[in-house]
Each structure stands twice: as structure tokens, then as C-alpha cells.
Amino acid sequence: MATTKKLKAAILGFGGMGHCHASQYGAQKDVKLVAVCDIDPSKFFMDNVELNFGDSGKTDVKALKCYTSYEELIAGEPDLDYIDICLPSDLHCEYACRAMNDGFNVLCEKPMALNTADCDKMIKTSKATGKLLMIAQCLRFSDSFNMIRKFYENGKYGKLLRFSLHRMGGFPKGWFREVDRSGGALMDLHIHDIDFVMYMLGKPDSLRARGVVVKSGGVDDLSVNLNYKDGPIVDAESSWARGGWQCGMAAVFENATVATDGGDVTIYQMDKPLKTLKPKNDNMYFNEIAYFAKCVKTNTLPDVASLESIRETIRVLLLETKSALAGGKCIKL
């Protein structure tokens, strides 16, 4: 049964994405952020953090309780409705499972985990404890990107012929540069586009990736072709080895090309004026938190971001790495 009382949430891991998540709680109608936790207390004195795609947004940290360990957090906030995990990627499985076993629902930043065995453990723990777990694959909650998905599903502009995606930036700092901790550019950037492709089109029949190892020890610059039998041509490119931030996707339909960089959506049709559509609410970080809070209040599985579908995203990304390191080997799924 849903409750009218606001849920209580805490953020575990208060780096860049922790601050980004924190900045989205102020206007939430179903949940209130009450605490943050990080092993580095200097993070509590930062109200804004620069990320590769811009700043994190401001947070009034003074209004929150601050803890320096997970154990202190759950001892001090035993009535939390969920924990929002924004730790380094290699810690997602460990702390998501700990939190669920300790009786808390969990919203966890992407990637779900760095291997499928850990994904399976997270799914098993959620089922065994009865606690909700959702992975914050934010593009699934973007109004602008979902406009493309809806045009594909309703066939408004005819058959989808080609789908092209890109996501580029420079090398992030700190633990991101250790591939065993971050998964490299594939798990940090490329994951967004591949997850959205599979959310929209399903699992490809085969893939072929080409990429290079630059700094992290992982594939830092990559392009992939995903083959869908009788489907569109799909290609995606991601890199940590570029200068400024850029991202976007373009869908070439029979009767129009629909494109977005995460803001306005443009529709190009031959011999017609370019049309621009403005999304109603394209704050995907706000949207994903609002959606999960609603799921917790109603005790409803978060089907928009089902665990099984995101586990499949991780599997495909690992196969892309295998393909790239094998010089572009074609891998059937």
C-alpha cells in the first residue's frame, strides 16, 4: 500500500555523481534526502562538482547528516526507505547486496557491475530479500531520447534504416583511470548508448567492435557495429580520448531523420523546414529518482529498468571488449 509520507533516502558515495544525485532531491514530491556518506569528509564541504558533461548542480549539504562509513550511516539512519549508491563501480555489487541484506531498498548508479557474475548476485539478493533494486541507467528516463524510441515504436516516420550514437569526452580523474575499478570508457560512457539501443531494439544478433587502449588499461576509444537481422544499421562510438564533451543520437527513418544531443529534438524531412521539438521534462536524473521513489512507495518492481535487461547490457559490453581486443572479431550473441 502506498504511503503519503515522504520517503527518506541517503546517498552512499559523495563524489561527482553523488553530488549530481543529491542536487535532484530538493524538488522531489515522494522522497527527501536526509543524509550523505563518504570516506572523504572534504566532500561534505563541496556544494558543486565539475563532471565531464558539466557541473553536478548545487546541494545544501549543511541540511544533511554526514557519515564517513556505511556502518555509521545505517546505525544513524535505521529508518531509511532506500540507499542511493554512487560509489566507484567496483563497489556497486558489494554495497548493493549489503544494503539489501540489511533491509534497505537500493538505487544504484551505473554500471550495475563490472561482470555478469556480480550482476547475477545482485539480482539473486534482491529476490531473496524482497528489496527493490534499480540501476540508474539515466537515458531510459530522458524525454528527448525517448522521443526517438517512440517514433520507432509507432512507425510515424516509417521503417528505421540507421541508428547512430556517439558519446565523447576527455579522461576523467582519480579511480576512473583504473580499469579494474571503473571498467574504462565502455562502462562509464559507452554503456549509456548500448543500454539505450537494447532498450529500444532488443538484443543484437551479432557485433563487431574496433577500439584502442590509450591510458586506462581498458578500451578507451571504440566504435561498434551492432547487427540486427532485417533491422536497422546500428553503430555507436565512445571515447575518453577526445577534448570537449559531446553526445547524441540520430535515427534515420524512411521519411525523416530524428536527432538529439539530449536537449531539443530535431526532425529533418526532405524539402521541408527543420522542425524542433522541446521535451516536457528532460532532467533524466530527476526523472529516475522520482520513478524509483514511486516504485518504493507502491512496492512495485521498476520495470522501466529491469535488472535482467541491464544485466544483458553488461554482457554485451564485455563482448564488445573481447571483439575490440581481438582486432574486430565478429561475435554472435
N, C-alpha and C positions, 0 to 999 in steps of 0.2 A: 504493500500500500504506500502511495506517495505521501510525503510529508510536506507541509507548507513552510516548515522551518528551514532556514538556510543551512546547507551542509558546511562542515568545517574541513579544510584541506591544508596540507603543509607541503612545501617543496623540499625535496631531498637532493642537494647538489645546486649550489647557488652561483654557478658560473654564468657564461653568456646566455645559454638557453634557459637557465633557471631564472635569470632576471627577465628574459623575454616572456616566459610564462607568468611570472609574478605581475608584470605590468598589465596583464589581461584580466585580472581578477576584480579590479575595482568596480566595474560596471556589471558584473555577473549577477543575475537575479536569483540563482539557485544555490550559489556556493560563495563562501567567504574564505579568503586566505588568512590563516591565523599564525602561521609560523614558517620559518625557513631554517635549513640546516646545511652547514658546510664545514669541512675540517679547517678551512682557512677563514678565520674571523674577520680578516680585512675585507672580505666580500660583503660584509654587512654594512660597510660604510660607503658602498658604491650605490648610487641611485640610478645609474645608467651604464650600459656596457656596449662597446662597439663590436659588432659582429661583421662577418664577411658580406652580409647583404644590407647592412645599415646598423642603426643603433637599436638597443633592446627595448626601448621605451622605459619611462620612469616609474619607479616604485617607491612608495613611502615606507622604507624599511623600519623606521622608528615606530611604526604602528604594529609591527610584527614581533613575535617572540623569536629569539635566535638561539640555535643549538649548534654544537660542534661535533656531535656524533649521532648516529642513528639510535643508539641505545638511550641517549638523553632525550631525543625527540619523542620516542614512543612512551617513555616514562613520564615526560612532562605534558604530553598531549594524548592521553589514552582514549579520548572520545573522538578522535579524527574519523571522518567518514571516508576519506581516501588520502593516499600519499601520491604526490606528483613527482616522479623520479626524473631528474635531469642530470644524473651522474655521467661520468665518462662511459662510453659504450660497452667496455669490457665488464662493467659492474652491473649492467641492467638486469641480467638474469639472476645474479646472486641476491640483489636487494629487492627485486620484484617478488621473488619467491619468499624471502624472509618476511616481507611486509604482509603478503597474503597469508602465510602461516601464522603470523602474529595477529591476524584478524582484520586487516585493512584491505579495502579495495585499492587498485593501483592504476594510475595513468602514467605511462612510461614513454619517454622520448624515444624517437627512432635512433638507431636501428633496434629492432626487437632484441636481437642478439647478434653475435658475430659468427655463429654457426647454427645449423639446424638442430643439433642435439640440445642446445640450450633453449631454443625455441620450443622444442617438444617438452622440455622440463617445465617451462613457464605455462604452457597450455595444460599440462597434467596437474600442476599445482593449483591453477585456477579452478579446474573441475573438482579436484579433491577437497578444496577448502570452501567452494561455493562463493568465492570472492570474484568480483568483476575485475578484469584486466583489459585495458585498451592501449594500443600503441599509437602514439601521436603522429600518424602519417598525415601531415597537415594538408597536402594537396587534395585529399579526399574531402576536405571541408572548405575548399576555395570556390566561391561562386563563379569566378571568371573561368577557371579551368573546367569546372563542371558544366559551363555553358557548352563547351566543345563536346563533352560526353553526352549531353542531352541532345545536341544536334545529330550526333551519331546514332543515338537510340531511336529518335523519332523520324529519322530519314528526311528531314526538311530540305536538305540540300543534295539529296541523292546519296549514292554509294561513296564511302570513304575510300579514296585511292592511295593517299600517302599521309603518314603521320610523322612529323619530325619534331624532336625535342632537344633542347640544349640547356646546360647549367654550368656556368664557369665562374671561377674566382681565383684569387691568389692563395698561397699556402697559409693556412691558419697556424696559430702558435701553440706552444705547450704540448699536451698529451696527444693532440690530433696528429702530430708528426710521427707518432709511434704506431705503425700499422697494427701491431698486436693489441693496441688499446682502442683505436678508432675505426679500424677497418679501411682506413685510407679514403681517398676521394670517392670510391664506389659506395661505401657505406655512409658517407657524410653528404655527398651531393647527388650522385647518380641514382641513389636509392629512391629519391623523390619521383623522378621521371619514370623509372621502371615500375615502381609501385602504381603510379597512375595509369600507365599503359595497361597493366594487368587488371587494374580495377575497371577499366573501360572495355578492354578487348579480351580479357582472359589470358590463359597461359599460351605462349607461342609454341609452335611445333618444333622449331629449332632456332639456334642463334649462332652468330659468328662475331667475335669481338677482336678489335685490334687496339693495343694500348702500349704505353711505355711506363717503366719505373723511373721516377725522377728523383725524389728526395725521401719519401716516407718509408720506402721498402715495399710498398704496395703499388698497384697500378694507378698512377696519379693523373694520367691523361688518357682518355679512352673514347672510342666510338664503337657502337654495336648496331648490328642489323638483326632485327627480330623477324623471323619468318612465320607468317600465318597463312596456312593453306587456304587459297581462294579469298584471302583477306588483303588488307592494305599493305603497302610497303612501309615498314616502321624502322626508323633509325633514331638513335639518341647519342648525344655527345656530352661528356662531362670532363672537367679538368680543375685541378688545383694549381696548374702551371700557367695561368693567364693573369692579366693585370686586374682591371676593374671587374665588378660584379655584373653578370648578365645572365638572364634566363628567359625561357619562353617556350611556346609550342605552337605549331601551325598544322592545321588539318586541311588537306586538300580534298575537297569533295567534288563530285561531278559538276555541281552547279555553283560552287562558291569555295573560297578559301577563308577559313576562320582561324584567327591567330590572337594570342595574348602573351604578354610578358608578366602576367599576374595582376595587371591593373585592368584597364579598359580592354574590351574585346572588339576586334575589327573584323568586318565582313567584306571581302572583296568579291565582286561579281563582274565579269567582263562587260565593258561599256556602260557600267552603272557607277554612280558616285559611291565612294567608300563610306560604309556605314559603321558607326561606332556605338557600341552598347556599353553602358556603365553597370557593373554589378551592384546589386542592392546592398550587400554586406560582404565585402571580400576580406575581412580580417579573419583569416583561417585559423590563427592561434586562438583568438577569442571563440570562434565557432566550435573548435574541437573541445575546448574546455566546457563550453555550455552544453554540448551534446553529451559528454561523459557525465557531467553533473546530473543531467536529466535521467540518464540511464541508471545512475546510482540511486536517485530519489525514487524511481519506479521499479528498481531491481530488474532491469531489462538488459539483455545482452547487447553490447554495442555492435550491431550487425554491419553498420557502415564501414567499420574497420575490424572485420572478423579476424581472430587470431590465426585461423588456418590460412586465410588468404595472404596475410602478411608473412607468415612462415614461408609460403611459396615464393614471395618476393625475395626473401633471403636466399633461398635455394637457387633461384635464377641468377642472382648477383654473384654467388660463388661459382656458378658455371661460367659466367662471363669472365671472371678472373682466370679460370682454368683455360678458357679459349684464348684469351689475350696472351697469357704466358706461353701458350703452345703455338704462337705465331698466327693466330686467327683461325684455329681449328673449328670446323662446324660441329656443333654439339646438338644432338637431338634430345628433346625433352619427353 
